[in-house]
Amino acid sequence: MKLTREGLERSDGREVWICDYHFRDPSKKLTRAIKPQKVLVRVQRREGFGSYTLRPTILFATLKEGSTISFEDNTCESKELSVFTDELECRQEFTRQLRKACQELQTWRNSVNTIVTSTIVKFEALIVQEGR
């Protein structure tokens, strides 16, 4: 079962499966690449001012390395990780994300090839003109 932020806020100490693979722009490096892995949910409550309440920070403690992974990435979009209670669902989601990334990269490659080919044709035409 996929877990939402609200479900995670009530899951401190629970073991879950996480994964994520995405980038904002195919011509740049990946935004996040997290292979499916079992982690421990850590919820950090934060105090607000007056009646204002801050959303808790959700982190995931890796079971092998002891490091932490944030629920949201560090871009301005704050894309959330995919979180599941089941390993199989997590692996299926990761495969779906990889397929989507491949499609986006192929689309980007095709558009770049079109631009490069067009530029080469223009340059070759200029070479022919200068050779007269």
HELIX and SHEET records of a PDB file:
HELIX    1   1 ARG A    5  GLU A    9  1                                   5    
HELIX    2   2 GLU A   87  GLU A  130  1                                  44    
SHEET    1   A 5 THR A  68  SER A  70  0                                        
SHEET    2   A 5 THR A  57  THR A  62 -1                                        
SHEET    3   A 5 ARG A  32  GLN A  44 -1                                        
SHEET    4   A 5 GLU A  15  HIS A  22 -1                                        
SHEET    5   A 5 SER A  82  PHE A  84 -1                                        
END                                                                             
